[in-house]
Amino acid sequence: MKKFNITVNGTAYEVEVEELGGAVSAAPKAAAPAPKAAPAPAAAPAPAAAPAAAAPVAAGATVVSAPMPGKVMSVAVKAGDAVKAGDVLMILEAMKMQNEIMAPVDGTVSEVRISAGQNVNTGDPMIVL
């Protein structure tokens, strides 16, 4: 047996690990019964339903997607607003930093798919211009 000290999330644990050598024992140990094999499932479970897909985007529209996972702190535009390239569309908080998400092109906001307080993942469509 070898003893190791392992720290997990700031809590120290002392563990013992048995080293198994290349030699195979002819007789099984009486103290440790062999585990029973789990029965095979009769049928594979059905996959979970995929989340509803967002409405399709019109041809030629520009989609502003989340560049990183985070929480939407505020949305500065609404559908119908005219924006110029570089205008701040929203504030996205990621890793304790507030990031301004700006319009990549001039245009009119046709759809806002997020709201303040919502969490987003990388690549999620947020605003359609």
Order of alpha helices (4+ residues) and beta strands (2+ residues): beta-beta-beta-beta-beta-beta-beta-beta-beta-beta-beta
